[in-house]
Amino acid sequence: MMRFMLLFSRQGKLRLQKWYTATAERDKKKMVRELMQVVLARKPKMSSFLEWRDLKIVYKRYASLYFCCAVEEQDNELITLEVIHRFVELLDKYFGSVCELDIIFNFEKAYFILDEFLIGGEIQDTSKKSVLKAIEQADLLQEEDESPRSVLEEMGLA
Amino acid sequence: MPAPIRLRELIRTIRTARTQAEEREMIQKECAAIRSSFREEDNTYRCRNVAKLLYMHMLGYPAHFGQLECLKLIASQKFTDKRIGYLGAMLLLDERQDVHLLMTNCIKNDLNHSTQYVQGLALCTLGCMGSSEMCRDLAGEVEKLLKTSNSYLRKKAALCAVHVIRKVPELMEMFLPATKNLLSEKNHGVLHTSVVLLTEMCERSPDMLLHFRKLVPQLVRILKNLIMSGYSPEHDVSGISDPFLQVRILRLLRILGRSDDDSSEAMNDILAQVATNTETSKNVGNAILYETVLTIMDIKSESGLRVLAINILGRFLLNNDKNIRYVALTSLLKTVQTDHNAVQRHRSTIVDCLKDLDVSIKRRAMELSFALVNGNNIRGMMKELLYFLDSCDPEFKADCASGVFLAAEKYAPSKRWHIDTIMRVLTTAGSYVRDDSVPNLIQLITNSVEMHAYTVQRLYKALLDDISQQPLVQVSSWCIGEYGDLLVSGQCEEEEPIQVTEDEVLDVLEGLLVSNLSTPVTRGYSLTAIMKLSTRFSSVNRIKKVVSIYGSSIDVELQQRAVEYNALFKKYDHMRPALLERMPIMEKTASNGPTEIMQTNGETEPSVPDTKHLPLVTQPANQANDLLDLLGGNDVMPVIQTTLPTKPASAGGELLDLLGDLSLTGGPTVVPAPAPSVPVSQPPFLLDGLSSQPLFNDTSAAIPPMTAYSKNGLKIEFTFERANPNPNIAVITIHATNTTEADMTEFVFQAAVPKTFQLQLLSPSSNIVPALNQGSVTQVIRVLNPQKQQLRMRVKLTYTHKGSPVQDLAEVNNFPPQSWQ
């Protein structure tokens, strides 16, 4: 299973962190720092896989963002690369040519998309269409929530 | 109070901060505002505030005061609130937090909510970070949802169930009924998550595994449909239909087919089909092939399929994509033990990977290369590996050096090659070799008698070049101490002898003593070496002077040595020659078989185990290697290959059970005693650490010889001597003669003594007892008898006579009293 996923920039700024095991805050920070250092030190020609502690790290760089997953010994690294790619495709479809700024300013949406794609480190749905549809519907629900309120507010009845 | 600023605005503001301090200030200000907003129990903006808090948390700032707010959001009726609330819970409220359990009720309600997206939120949260208590409380709800016809919820419930099982394995049973028709679903999401759930259950419970084995045909069918079906836009990835599902099914098949012939057979065809038909131009295809290879290698597949799998890996090795190469090397490493010959075919490609730029690939290539070294390719491989050792990163050097030593010991084609290889390692990676290599190398050098002159000359030359690498320096000083006389004599067969004077040698050794580069251990080595030269060189006065200087050294170890050596010059000068004599050939006392298995990784410390009855003594034997194979301990103890029987084929892993048959399992329970770390520079059992010569003609009274054994034409006589400095040691020489007409070949003499004694067997003169008393085999036994008990011995003799093997056990009790009193 995937233990955690990190998104961070070339400058070492964390953009997203999803942990699928209970870890102390202090340890999380330490691991993130360490891992960022290791991954950022890698040269472009190196493989996308490395061993770190007792885990396998699969990472890929998309423009200015590093997508980094930690998987266990028995997991298939090559398919993990595909999982990362699928997530990027979902973000891309949702935001329309996604860039780092989209993820910075809409980080909660990035999380929502991730949570619709993976649960407990495993894929929920292998259909891009299906995942995006669910997000779309949930967003609609959110809008329905908000619009009545603002109307009432406008009328001063909230 | 003005409305709290919006999330995006805050983000924008914080990003304008030019320094860390400025950012911190902004954040603190905002946190204060948020805190007061929370205090006011403002429902309208709680969601916005928590979202901002989550952003600041991601930047690394504390956000714990938002935990309760998340709970309130989750409890709200608004979907927006719930969305952020659950996100906050997943980020801030893991099971280590006290308030974590307060979520349980909310989640329970939301699991039964009328809106599936709310149910989805609850399932997702529970499935990502639910604690064991929460899982226990809510497992029932999850199970219910697992049976729903709503595929959106069903797929999430399946993954939630996986998490529950991971947290509380005992609850697994509960989900069993719901799994009944999971695989008949058409929805790929449900299919995928169901396969994950089934995999988890099968991995955790052998009963479940047995139960689900019957699903193999169905899984095979699903996989087949995926491959054969036409283009399905919804699940297509680069022309392959739902690779994620394919990979998961392959993984489940692996678990189901493991150690089961029938299941393995049922999947043979589909595996072959996937292996041959999958497109390899993109990563997706290779991901599926990779999983297929893993499955083929793990189940009971037929040999054709296995060869297919290894060939796929071989093709992977040639792929331009680094990732593929990496994965291939990893898999080959796993299979090299079982399919050794198939992997050997790809050896040259693997060796090329040593030159790869990627560190992980290099490491794997190195490990694989060592696994592939054998007697046939040792020279070529070693050349590559030594070149690698020269140029690799420091993190590899220690492992590589150890690997080289091990391989060299196992497969060295000649003594000289072996020593040259060791020298190469010491000079290129000298500071990285492990500590135990020094004693091992010393032993190796000691036992290569004809190479002594060559070795000491080369080591001396290496010392002249570089004294910074401690292991090299230590081995060199030891050798110079032992064989300094050969060095100055200017005799060397293997190469051009160098002209060295005694003073030059002493200069070098003294240089080591004063150099800042030398560690205390190294200094100890060189002082001892200097001392030993006092019996080999003529410049004794110079040595006396050096030794006396160090009598007042600050280093306690050095001081002690110097003082004792001084004493040797003064009061005990008559003993000095004997004490400092050349070391004899050393034996490693091997341990009992099962103990060996427990100490793997080329553990080279000899251990002396206690058995129930008698301590065991080993003897170099040709059977040693066979036994090693039977026990599967290939790299358990380095076996020094020798051809001459006068050199001990240092036995590793021989199992000697003199009480019965050679039982490889069970037998007398062996309790491995803590291995007394044997200082290899001194032969074991010489507890006084003095004499190194086996035969001592000293002032003890002559002890009458005795016939220990006489049967079937084989007669064994014991002659005795008492070692003078230590009256507890009896030195027995056995003389074996043969009165029959045929030679007794492969003659092996083994002995065991009661617990209170200790025994040491030196190497025999030969292992052929010639016929008709034409000669004899002699062998020296040393027995330590500190309690002065009556000496008893049990002997075991094995030999081949007229083509048939003969084995005999006997007790020897008639020892003359003078031998043990």
Boltz contact constraints between the chains, C-beta under 6 A:
constraints:
  - contact:
      token1: [A, 14]
      token2: [B, 58]
      max_distance: 6.0
  - contact:
      token1: [A, 22]
      token2: [B, 94]
      max_distance: 6.0
  - contact:
      token1: [A, 22]
      token2: [B, 95]
      max_distance: 6.0
  - contact:
      token1: [A, 45]
      token2: [B, 357]
      max_distance: 6.0
  - contact:
      token1: [A, 46]
      token2: [B, 358]
      max_distance: 6.0
  - contact:
      token1: [A, 47]
      token2: [B, 322]
      max_distance: 6.0
  - contact:
      token1: [A, 47]
      token2: [B, 323]
      max_distance: 6.0
  - contact:
      token1: [A, 47]
      token2: [B, 326]
      max_distance: 6.0
  - contact:
      token1: [A, 47]
      token2: [B, 358]
      max_distance: 6.0
  - contact:
      token1: [A, 48]
      token2: [B, 323]
      max_distance: 6.0
  - contact:
      token1: [A, 49]
      token2: [B, 326]
      max_distance: 6.0
  - contact:
      token1: [A, 50]
      token2: [B, 360]
      max_distance: 6.0
  - contact:
      token1: [A, 76]
      token2: [B, 247]
      max_distance: 6.0
  - contact:
      token1: [A, 76]
      token2: [B, 291]
      max_distance: 6.0
  - contact:
      token1: [A, 78]
      token2: [B, 283]
      max_distance: 6.0
  - contact:
      token1: [A, 78]
      token2: [B, 286]
      max_distance: 6.0
  - contact:
      token1: [A, 78]
      token2: [B, 287]
      max_distance: 6.0
  - contact:
      token1: [A, 78]
      token2: [B, 290]
      max_distance: 6.0
  - contact:
      token1: [A, 79]
      token2: [B, 247]
      max_distance: 6.0
  - contact:
      token1: [A, 79]
      token2: [B, 287]
      max_distance: 6.0
  - contact:
      token1: [A, 81]
      token2: [B, 283]
      max_distance: 6.0
  - contact:
      token1: [A, 82]
      token2: [B, 284]
      max_distance: 6.0
  - contact:
      token1: [A, 105]
      token2: [B, 8]
      max_distance: 6.0
  - contact:
      token1: [A, 105]
      token2: [B, 11]
      max_distance: 6.0
  - contact:
      token1: [A, 108]
      token2: [B, 51]
      max_distance: 6.0
  - contact:
      token1: [A, 111]
      token2: [B, 87]
      max_distance: 6.0
  - contact:
      token1: [A, 115]
      token2: [B, 124]
      max_distance: 6.0
  - contact:
      token1: [A, 119]
      token2: [B, 124]
      max_distance: 6.0
  - contact:
      token1: [A, 119]
      token2: [B, 127]
      max_distance: 6.0
  - contact:
      token1: [A, 119]
      token2: [B, 159]
      max_distance: 6.0
  - contact:
      token1: [A, 120]
      token2: [B, 127]
      max_distance: 6.0
  - contact:
      token1: [A, 120]
      token2: [B, 128]
      max_distance: 6.0
  - contact:
      token1: [A, 120]
      token2: [B, 159]
      max_distance: 6.0
  - contact:
      token1: [A, 120]
      token2: [B, 162]
      max_distance: 6.0
  - contact:
      token1: [A, 120]
      token2: [B, 163]
      max_distance: 6.0
  - contact:
      token1: [A, 122]
      token2: [B, 159]
      max_distance: 6.0
  - contact:
      token1: [A, 122]
      token2: [B, 196]
      max_distance: 6.0
  - contact:
      token1: [A, 123]
      token2: [B, 192]
      max_distance: 6.0
  - contact:
      token1: [A, 123]
      token2: [B, 244]
      max_distance: 6.0
  - contact:
      token1: [A, 124]
      token2: [B, 155]
      max_distance: 6.0
  - contact:
      token1: [A, 124]
      token2: [B, 189]
      max_distance: 6.0
  - contact:
      token1: [A, 125]
      token2: [B, 189]
      max_distance: 6.0
  - contact:
      token1: [A, 126]
      token2: [B, 188]
      max_distance: 6.0
  - contact:
      token1: [A, 126]
      token2: [B, 192]
      max_distance: 6.0
  - contact:
      token1: [A, 126]
      token2: [B, 235]
      max_distance: 6.0
  - contact:
      token1: [A, 126]
      token2: [B, 242]
      max_distance: 6.0
  - contact:
      token1: [A, 126]
      token2: [B, 244]
      max_distance: 6.0
  - contact:
      token1: [A, 126]
      token2: [B, 245]
      max_distance: 6.0
  - contact:
      token1: [A, 127]
      token2: [B, 188]
      max_distance: 6.0
  - contact:
      token1: [A, 127]
      token2: [B, 234]
      max_distance: 6.0
  - contact:
      token1: [A, 127]
      token2: [B, 235]
      max_distance: 6.0
  - contact:
      token1: [A, 129]
      token2: [B, 234]
      max_distance: 6.0
  - contact:
      token1: [A, 138]
      token2: [B, 117]
      max_distance: 6.0
  - contact:
      token1: [A, 141]
      token2: [B, 79]
      max_distance: 6.0
  - contact:
      token1: [A, 141]
      token2: [B, 117]
      max_distance: 6.0
  - contact:
      token1: [A, 142]
      token2: [B, 79]
      max_distance: 6.0
  - contact:
      token1: [A, 142]
      token2: [B, 80]
      max_distance: 6.0
  - contact:
      token1: [A, 145]
      token2: [B, 78]
      max_distance: 6.0
  - contact:
      token1: [A, 145]
      token2: [B, 79]
      max_distance: 6.0
  - contact:
      token1: [A, 145]
      token2: [B, 80]
      max_distance: 6.0
